[in-house]
Amino acid sequence: MRATFQGFAQGGPMKDIIQKKLESYQAQTEQDEENALKEITQEIALYALSKSGFFEVAAFQGGTALRILYGLDRFSEDLDFALLEPRTDFNLVPYLEACSSQMNSFGYQMEIGGKDKTDTNVKKRFLKDESIKKMLAFKHLSQTKKKINIKVELDVNPPIGAQTDIKFPDFPTDCSVVSHDLPSLFAGKLHALLCRTFLKGRDWYDFSWYVSQRVKPNYALLENALVQQGPWMGQKIRVSQDWIAKELAAKIKGLNWASVVADVSPFLKAEKTLEIKKLWGEKFFLAKLETLIGL
């Protein structure tokens, strides 16, 4: 890892960059403004991780990658990564310490929380800050003392088969980020849809988005992920379009779609929530599944 890198002058122009970015969201509610500030913080964290050399060893994945790098129209919560090569003894903390130091030059006072569990391949930490809100002007947000809390997860033993892209975000300034490509990201989302034991409306929102973008999943990666973790762990399965159709159709038919909409709503603009309330249901997602199988 690169041990040091040059930061910016604390506050001042860097605070102004964050303020201007916040205003560009044109947030209509307190929730929108909270989501916007969290996303700005995620983008600055990505920039800082890029400067630390983190993307020489890891790739961005998950819903936030889809949002920031590929244009998904919903907010996201966490920063999820996977090592490019498995390494169960990998230490995430030095990279987060370098990230925190760089973010502090923007006016944050980042704390790193959490500790690793010995029985998991996912390293988990939290980036927490309660200072940046005090430096900004808000139209709606009143809970300025509430900490920003971003979960960072790193899979140190990821399933094989992921493909990567290099993306070049330009906020807060130009940098490079290694990410799983769209077919591999879709494979990860299908794994979540098939294996997650609790309701997460964002999974279904993302599924609909992938299908609307005509993304064909990385089926080899999905198969490796299913065999590595979940109900099919250790089994000899062949992930085909027919197999996906059968398993996902069973999921779709067993959901309470009003609950799915309610779960995803905090991450959407109000008008988008109204739209999906009218559309979402068993027939809508079975039609989406039919489109996926036809790709």
C-alpha positions in Angstrom: 0.0 0.0 0.0 1.1 3.5 -0.7 1.8 4.9 2.8 1.2 8.6 2.2 -0.3 11.0 -0.3 -0.8 14.8 -0.4 -4.0 16.2 0.9 -5.8 19.4 0.5 -6.1 22.3 2.9 -8.7 21.5 5.5 -12.1 23.2 5.1 -12.1 26.3 3.0 -12.3 25.4 -0.7 -12.8 21.7 0.0 -15.9 22.5 2.1 -17.2 24.7 -0.7 -16.8 21.8 -3.2 -19.0 19.6 -0.9 -21.6 22.5 -0.4 -21.8 23.0 -4.2 -22.2 19.3 -4.8 -24.9 19.1 -2.1 -26.9 21.9 -3.7 -26.7 20.3 -7.1 -29.0 17.5 -5.9 -31.8 20.0 -5.4 -33.1 17.8 -2.5 -36.8 18.2 -1.8 -37.0 16.5 1.6 -34.8 15.9 4.6 -34.4 12.2 3.6 -33.2 13.3 0.1 -30.7 15.7 1.7 -29.4 13.0 4.1 -29.0 10.6 1.2 -27.2 13.2 -0.9 -24.7 14.0 1.8 -24.0 10.3 2.4 -23.5 9.7 -1.3 -21.1 12.7 -1.5 -19.2 11.1 1.4 -19.1 7.8 -0.3 -17.6 9.4 -3.5 -14.9 11.2 -1.4 -14.1 7.9 0.3 -13.7 6.2 -3.1 -11.4 9.0 -4.2 -9.3 8.6 -1.0 -9.2 4.8 -1.4 -8.0 5.3 -4.9 -5.2 7.5 -3.7 -4.2 4.9 -1.1 -3.6 2.2 -3.8 -6.6 0.2 -2.7 -7.8 -0.5 -6.2 -4.5 -2.2 -7.0 -5.8 -5.1 -4.9 -9.6 -4.8 -4.8 -12.6 -4.0 -6.9 -15.8 -2.0 -6.1 -19.0 -4.0 -6.2 -22.6 -3.9 -5.0 -25.4 -1.3 -5.2 -23.3 1.7 -4.5 -21.0 0.8 -7.4 -24.0 0.6 -9.6 -25.2 4.0 -8.4 -22.0 6.0 -8.6 -20.3 4.3 -11.5 -23.1 3.1 -13.7 -26.0 5.5 -13.2 -28.5 3.6 -11.1 -31.3 6.0 -10.1 -31.5 5.2 -6.4 -29.4 6.0 -3.4 -27.4 3.3 -1.7 -25.9 2.7 1.8 -22.7 0.7 1.9 -19.4 0.5 0.2 -18.8 -3.1 -0.9 -15.5 -4.5 -2.3 -13.9 -7.8 -3.3 -10.2 -8.6 -3.5 -8.9 -9.3 -7.0 -7.1 -12.4 -5.6 -8.3 -14.3 -2.5 -6.2 -13.6 0.6 -7.9 -14.4 3.9 -5.2 -12.7 6.0 -5.7 -9.3 4.2 -5.7 -6.3 6.5 -8.2 -3.6 5.4 -7.5 -1.2 8.3 -4.3 0.5 6.9 -6.2 1.4 3.7 -9.1 2.9 5.8 -6.7 4.8 7.9 -5.1 6.4 4.8 -8.6 7.0 3.5 -9.7 8.7 6.7 -6.6 10.9 6.7 -7.4 12.1 3.2 -11.1 12.7 4.0 -10.2 14.7 7.1 -8.5 17.2 4.8 -12.0 17.9 3.3 -13.4 18.8 6.8 -14.4 15.4 8.0 -13.2 13.9 11.3 -13.5 10.3 10.4 -13.6 7.5 13.0 -13.0 3.9 12.0 -15.2 1.4 13.9 -15.9 -2.3 14.0 -13.8 -5.4 14.2 -13.4 -8.6 12.2 -15.2 -11.9 13.0 -13.1 -15.0 12.7 -15.8 -17.1 11.0 -16.4 -15.0 7.9 -14.6 -14.1 4.7 -16.0 -10.6 4.8 -14.0 -7.9 6.6 -16.3 -5.2 7.9 -15.6 -1.7 9.2 -17.6 1.6 9.6 -16.5 5.1 8.6 -18.2 7.5 11.0 -18.3 11.3 11.1 -20.3 14.0 12.9 -18.3 17.1 11.9 -19.0 17.8 8.2 -22.7 18.5 8.8 -21.7 21.4 11.0 -19.8 23.0 8.2 -22.6 23.0 5.6 -25.8 24.8 5.0 -28.9 22.7 4.6 -32.4 23.4 3.3 -34.2 20.6 5.0 -31.8 18.6 7.2 -32.3 19.3 10.9 -30.4 16.4 12.6 -26.9 17.9 12.0 -25.6 16.1 15.1 -26.5 12.6 13.8 -23.3 10.8 12.6 -22.8 9.8 9.0 -22.2 6.1 9.2 -21.0 4.2 6.2 -20.4 0.4 6.3 -17.4 -0.8 4.4 -17.3 -4.5 3.5 -14.5 -6.4 1.8 -14.8 -10.0 0.6 -11.3 -11.5 1.0 -12.3 -14.9 -0.5 -14.6 -14.0 -3.4 -15.9 -16.5 -5.9 -13.8 -16.8 -9.1 -15.0 -15.6 -12.4 -15.6 -11.8 -11.9 -14.6 -9.5 -14.7 -13.6 -5.9 -14.0 -13.7 -2.4 -15.6 -11.7 0.7 -14.8 -13.9 3.8 -14.2 -12.8 7.4 -13.8 -15.0 9.4 -11.4 -14.4 13.1 -11.5 -15.7 14.1 -8.0 -14.1 15.5 -5.9 -11.5 15.4 -8.7 -10.3 12.8 -11.3 -9.3 9.4 -10.0 -9.5 5.8 -11.2 -11.6 3.0 -9.6 -11.6 -0.7 -10.4 -15.1 -2.1 -10.4 -16.8 -5.4 -11.3 -18.3 -5.0 -14.8 -22.1 -5.0 -15.2 -22.5 -8.7 -16.0 -20.5 -9.5 -12.8 -22.4 -7.0 -10.7 -25.7 -8.6 -12.0 -24.4 -12.0 -11.0 -23.8 -10.7 -7.5 -27.3 -9.3 -7.3 -28.9 -12.5 -8.5 -26.9 -14.4 -5.8 -28.4 -12.0 -3.3 -32.0 -12.5 -4.7 -31.6 -16.2 -4.5 -29.9 -16.6 -1.2 -30.8 -13.6 1.0 -33.0 -14.8 4.0 -34.6 -11.4 4.6 -36.5 -8.9 2.5 -34.5 -6.1 0.7 -36.5 -4.1 -1.7 -33.4 -2.6 -3.3 -32.5 -6.1 -4.7 -35.7 -6.1 -6.7 -35.2 -2.5 -7.8 -31.8 -3.3 -9.1 -33.0 -6.5 -10.8 -35.5 -4.4 -12.7 -32.8 -1.9 -13.6 -30.4 -4.5 -14.9 -33.1 -6.1 -17.1 -34.2 -2.7 -18.5 -30.5 -2.1 -19.4 -30.5 -5.5 -21.1 -27.5 -6.7 -19.0 -26.8 -10.4 -19.4 -25.5 -11.9 -16.1 -22.1 -13.5 -15.7 -23.5 -17.0 -15.2 -20.1 -18.6 -14.4 -19.6 -16.2 -11.6 -23.1 -16.7 -10.3 -22.7 -20.5 -10.3 -19.4 -20.2 -8.4 -21.0 -17.9 -5.9 -24.0 -20.2 -5.3 -21.7 -23.2 -4.7 -19.5 -21.2 -2.3 -22.3 -19.6 -0.2 -26.0 -20.1 0.3 -28.6 -22.9 0.1 -26.7 -24.6 -2.8 -23.3 -24.5 -1.0 -21.2 -27.4 -2.0 -23.7 -28.8 -4.4 -23.2 -29.7 -8.1 -25.5 -27.3 -9.8 -25.6 -26.0 -13.4 -26.8 -22.5 -13.6 -28.7 -22.1 -16.8 -31.4 -19.7 -17.9 -34.1 -22.4 -17.2 -32.7 -22.9 -13.7 -32.7 -19.2 -13.0 -36.3 -18.9 -14.4 -37.6 -21.6 -12.0 -35.8 -20.4 -8.9 -36.6 -16.7 -9.3 -40.2 -17.3 -10.3 -40.7 -19.1 -7.0 -39.2 -16.1 -5.1 -41.4 -13.6 -7.0 -44.6 -15.5 -6.3 -43.8 -15.7 -2.6 -43.3 -12.0 -1.9 -45.6 -9.3 -0.4 -45.0 -6.6 -2.9 -46.4 -3.8 -0.8 -43.6 -4.6 1.8 -41.0 -4.6 -1.0 -42.1 -1.2 -2.1 -42.1 0.2 1.4 -38.6 -1.2 2.0 -37.0 0.5 -1.0 -38.9 3.8 -0.8 -36.4 5.6 1.5 -33.8 5.3 -1.3 -35.9 6.8 -4.0 -37.3 10.2 -5.0 -41.0 10.5 -4.1 -42.1 10.5 -7.7 -40.3 7.2 -8.3 -41.9 5.6 -5.3 -45.3 6.6 -6.7 -44.4 5.0 -10.0 -43.3 1.7 -8.7 -46.4 1.5 -6.4 -48.5 1.4 -9.5 -46.3 -1.1 -11.4 -44.7 -3.5 -9.0 -46.3 -6.9 -8.3 -46.0 -10.5 -9.3 -47.0 -10.0 -12.9 -44.6 -7.1 -13.4 -41.6 -9.1 -12.2 -42.5 -12.3 -13.9 -42.5 -10.2 -17.1 -39.1 -8.8 -16.2 -37.9 -12.4 -15.6 -39.2 -13.4 -19.0 -37.2 -10.6 -20.6 -34.1 -11.7 -18.8 -34.4 -15.2 -20.0 -34.8 -14.0 -23.5 -31.5 -12.0 -23.5 
